[in-house]
């Protein structure tokens, strides 16, 4: 019984790890994108006031 349980936990652990990676990557990308959007939204009026046009970096 303990051997079956161990192999079951091993399989679920691998599937869970793969699932976490596949679920985590889009989440990280989304968080990074939203953070970047928030930064550009914050800096864009200042850049426009300086006449920077499309410049996003300070």
LUMROLO-707890 format. One record per atom (N, C-alpha, C): residue number from 1; atom name; z, x, y. Coordinates in Angstrom, 1 decimal, decimal comma. Layout:
REM residues N
+------+------+--------+--------+--------+
: resi : name :      Z :      X :      Y :
+------+------+--------+--------+--------+
:  NUM :   CA :      Z :      X :      Y :
...
+------+------+--------+--------+--------+
***
This chain:
REM residues 58
+------+------+--------+--------+--------+
: resi : name :      Z :      X :      Y :
+------+------+--------+--------+--------+
:    1 :    N :    0,0 :    0,8 :   -1,2 :
:    1 :   CA :    0,0 :    0,0 :    0,0 :
:    1 :    C :    0,0 :    0,9 :    1,3 :
:    2 :    N :    0,8 :    1,9 :    1,2 :
:    2 :   CA :    0,9 :    2,8 :    2,4 :
:    2 :    C :   -0,4 :    3,5 :    2,7 :
:    3 :    N :   -1,2 :    3,9 :    1,7 :
:    3 :   CA :   -2,5 :    4,5 :    1,8 :
:    3 :    C :   -3,5 :    3,5 :    2,5 :
:    4 :    N :   -3,5 :    2,3 :    2,0 :
:    4 :   CA :   -4,4 :    1,3 :    2,6 :
:    4 :    C :   -4,1 :    1,1 :    4,1 :
:    5 :    N :   -2,8 :    1,0 :    4,3 :
:    5 :   CA :   -2,3 :    0,7 :    5,7 :
:    5 :    C :   -2,7 :    1,9 :    6,6 :
:    6 :    N :   -2,5 :    3,1 :    6,1 :
:    6 :   CA :   -2,9 :    4,3 :    6,9 :
:    6 :    C :   -4,4 :    4,3 :    7,2 :
:    7 :    N :   -5,2 :    4,0 :    6,2 :
:    7 :   CA :   -6,6 :    4,0 :    6,4 :
:    7 :    C :   -7,0 :    2,9 :    7,4 :
:    8 :    N :   -6,4 :    1,8 :    7,3 :
:    8 :   CA :   -6,6 :    0,6 :    8,2 :
:    8 :    C :   -6,3 :    1,0 :    9,6 :
:    9 :    N :   -5,1 :    1,6 :    9,8 :
:    9 :   CA :   -4,7 :    2,1 :   11,1 :
:    9 :    C :   -5,7 :    3,1 :   11,7 :
:   10 :    N :   -6,1 :    4,0 :   10,8 :
:   10 :   CA :   -7,1 :    5,0 :   11,2 :
:   10 :    C :   -8,4 :    4,4 :   11,7 :
:   11 :    N :   -8,9 :    3,5 :   10,9 :
:   11 :   CA :  -10,1 :    2,8 :   11,3 :
:   11 :    C :  -10,0 :    2,0 :   12,6 :
:   12 :    N :   -8,8 :    1,3 :   12,7 :
:   12 :   CA :   -8,6 :    0,5 :   14,0 :
:   12 :    C :   -8,4 :    1,5 :   15,2 :
:   13 :    N :   -7,7 :    2,6 :   14,9 :
:   13 :   CA :   -7,5 :    3,6 :   15,9 :
:   13 :    C :   -8,8 :    4,2 :   16,5 :
:   14 :    N :   -9,8 :    4,5 :   15,5 :
:   14 :   CA :  -11,1 :    5,0 :   16,0 :
:   14 :    C :  -11,9 :    3,9 :   16,7 :
:   15 :    N :  -11,9 :    2,7 :   16,2 :
:   15 :   CA :  -12,6 :    1,6 :   16,8 :
:   15 :    C :  -12,0 :    1,4 :   18,2 :
:   16 :    N :  -10,6 :    1,4 :   18,3 :
:   16 :   CA :  -10,0 :    1,2 :   19,5 :
:   16 :    C :  -10,3 :    2,3 :   20,6 :
:   17 :    N :  -10,3 :    3,5 :   20,1 :
:   17 :   CA :  -10,6 :    4,6 :   21,0 :
:   17 :    C :  -12,1 :    4,5 :   21,5 :
:   18 :    N :  -13,0 :    4,2 :   20,6 :
:   18 :   CA :  -14,4 :    4,0 :   21,0 :
:   18 :    C :  -14,5 :    2,8 :   22,0 :
:   19 :    N :  -13,8 :    1,8 :   21,7 :
:   19 :   CA :  -13,8 :    0,6 :   22,5 :
:   19 :    C :  -13,2 :    0,9 :   23,9 :
:   20 :    N :  -12,1 :    1,7 :   23,9 :
:   20 :   CA :  -11,5 :    2,0 :   25,2 :
:   20 :    C :  -12,4 :    2,9 :   26,0 :
:   21 :    N :  -13,2 :    3,8 :   25,4 :
:   21 :   CA :  -14,1 :    4,6 :   26,1 :
:   21 :    C :  -15,2 :    3,8 :   26,7 :
:   22 :    N :  -15,8 :    2,9 :   25,9 :
:   22 :   CA :  -16,9 :    2,0 :   26,3 :
:   22 :    C :  -16,4 :    1,1 :   27,4 :
:   23 :    N :  -15,2 :    0,6 :   27,3 :
:   23 :   CA :  -14,7 :   -0,3 :   28,3 :
:   23 :    C :  -14,2 :    0,4 :   29,6 :
:   24 :    N :  -13,8 :    1,7 :   29,4 :
:   24 :   CA :  -13,2 :    2,5 :   30,5 :
:   24 :    C :  -14,3 :    3,1 :   31,4 :
:   25 :    N :  -15,4 :    3,4 :   30,8 :
:   25 :   CA :  -16,4 :    4,1 :   31,6 :
:   25 :    C :  -17,0 :    3,1 :   32,7 :
:   26 :    N :  -17,4 :    1,9 :   32,3 :
:   26 :   CA :  -17,9 :    1,0 :   33,4 :
:   26 :    C :  -16,8 :    0,7 :   34,4 :
:   27 :    N :  -15,5 :    0,6 :   33,9 :
:   27 :   CA :  -14,4 :    0,3 :   34,8 :
:   27 :    C :  -14,2 :    1,4 :   35,8 :
:   28 :    N :  -14,3 :    2,7 :   35,3 :
:   28 :   CA :  -14,2 :    3,8 :   36,2 :
:   28 :    C :  -15,3 :    3,9 :   37,2 :
:   29 :    N :  -16,5 :    3,6 :   36,7 :
:   29 :   CA :  -17,7 :    3,6 :   37,6 :
:   29 :    C :  -17,5 :    2,5 :   38,7 :
:   30 :    N :  -17,0 :    1,3 :   38,3 :
:   30 :   CA :  -16,8 :    0,2 :   39,2 :
:   30 :    C :  -15,8 :    0,6 :   40,3 :
:   31 :    N :  -14,7 :    1,2 :   39,8 :
:   31 :   CA :  -13,6 :    1,6 :   40,7 :
:   31 :    C :  -14,1 :    2,6 :   41,7 :
:   32 :    N :  -14,9 :    3,6 :   41,2 :
:   32 :   CA :  -15,4 :    4,7 :   42,1 :
:   32 :    C :  -16,4 :    4,1 :   43,1 :
:   33 :    N :  -17,2 :    3,1 :   42,6 :
:   33 :   CA :  -18,2 :    2,5 :   43,5 :
:   33 :    C :  -17,6 :    1,7 :   44,6 :
:   34 :    N :  -16,5 :    0,9 :   44,2 :
:   34 :   CA :  -15,8 :    0,1 :   45,2 :
:   34 :    C :  -15,1 :    1,0 :   46,2 :
:   35 :    N :  -14,5 :    2,1 :   45,7 :
:   35 :   CA :  -13,8 :    3,0 :   46,6 :
:   35 :    C :  -14,8 :    3,6 :   47,6 :
:   36 :    N :  -16,0 :    4,0 :   47,1 :
:   36 :   CA :  -17,0 :    4,6 :   47,9 :
:   36 :    C :  -17,5 :    3,6 :   48,9 :
:   37 :    N :  -17,7 :    2,4 :   48,5 :
:   37 :   CA :  -18,2 :    1,3 :   49,4 :
:   37 :    C :  -17,1 :    1,1 :   50,5 :
:   38 :    N :  -15,9 :    1,1 :   50,2 :
:   38 :   CA :  -14,8 :    0,9 :   51,2 :
:   38 :    C :  -14,8 :    2,1 :   52,2 :
:   39 :    N :  -15,1 :    3,3 :   51,7 :
:   39 :   CA :  -15,1 :    4,4 :   52,6 :
:   39 :    C :  -16,3 :    4,4 :   53,5 :
:   40 :    N :  -17,5 :    4,0 :   53,0 :
:   40 :   CA :  -18,6 :    3,9 :   53,8 :
:   40 :    C :  -18,5 :    2,8 :   54,8 :
:   41 :    N :  -17,9 :    1,7 :   54,4 :
:   41 :   CA :  -17,6 :    0,6 :   55,3 :
:   41 :    C :  -16,7 :    1,0 :   56,5 :
:   42 :    N :  -15,7 :    1,8 :   56,2 :
:   42 :   CA :  -14,8 :    2,3 :   57,2 :
:   42 :    C :  -15,4 :    3,3 :   58,1 :
:   43 :    N :  -16,3 :    4,2 :   57,6 :
:   43 :   CA :  -16,8 :    5,2 :   58,5 :
:   43 :    C :  -18,1 :    4,8 :   59,2 :
:   44 :    N :  -18,8 :    3,8 :   58,7 :
:   44 :   CA :  -20,1 :    3,4 :   59,3 :
:   44 :    C :  -20,0 :    3,0 :   60,8 :
:   45 :    N :  -19,0 :    2,2 :   61,2 :
:   45 :   CA :  -18,9 :    1,8 :   62,6 :
:   45 :    C :  -18,7 :    3,1 :   63,5 :
:   46 :    N :  -17,9 :    4,0 :   63,0 :
:   46 :   CA :  -17,6 :    5,2 :   63,8 :
:   46 :    C :  -18,9 :    6,1 :   63,9 :
:   47 :    N :  -19,7 :    6,1 :   62,8 :
:   47 :   CA :  -20,9 :    6,9 :   62,8 :
:   47 :    C :  -21,9 :    6,2 :   63,7 :
:   48 :    N :  -21,9 :    4,9 :   63,8 :
:   48 :   CA :  -22,8 :    4,1 :   64,6 :
:   48 :    C :  -22,4 :    4,4 :   66,1 :
:   49 :    N :  -21,1 :    4,4 :   66,4 :
:   49 :   CA :  -20,7 :    4,7 :   67,7 :
:   49 :    C :  -21,1 :    6,1 :   68,2 :
:   50 :    N :  -21,1 :    7,0 :   67,3 :
:   50 :   CA :  -21,6 :    8,4 :   67,7 :
:   50 :    C :  -23,1 :    8,5 :   67,7 :
:   51 :    N :  -23,8 :    7,4 :   67,3 :
:   51 :   CA :  -25,2 :    7,5 :   67,2 :
:   51 :    C :  -25,7 :    8,2 :   65,9 :
:   52 :    N :  -24,9 :    8,1 :   64,9 :
:   52 :   CA :  -25,2 :    8,8 :   63,6 :
:   52 :    C :  -26,2 :    8,0 :   62,7 :
:   53 :    N :  -26,4 :    6,8 :   63,0 :
:   53 :   CA :  -27,4 :    6,0 :   62,2 :
:   53 :    C :  -27,0 :    5,8 :   60,8 :
:   54 :    N :  -27,7 :    6,5 :   59,9 :
:   54 :   CA :  -27,4 :    6,3 :   58,5 :
:   54 :    C :  -26,5 :    7,4 :   57,9 :
:   55 :    N :  -26,0 :    8,2 :   58,7 :
:   55 :   CA :  -25,1 :    9,3 :   58,2 :
:   55 :    C :  -23,8 :    8,7 :   57,7 :
:   56 :    N :  -23,4 :    9,1 :   56,5 :
:   56 :   CA :  -22,2 :    8,5 :   55,9 :
:   56 :    C :  -21,1 :    9,5 :   55,9 :
:   57 :    N :  -21,4 :   10,8 :   56,0 :
:   57 :   CA :  -20,3 :   11,8 :   56,0 :
:   57 :    C :  -19,9 :   12,1 :   57,4 :
:   58 :    N :  -18,6 :   12,6 :   57,5 :
:   58 :   CA :  -18,1 :   12,9 :   58,9 :
:   58 :    C :  -18,6 :   14,3 :   59,2 :
+------+------+--------+--------+--------+
***
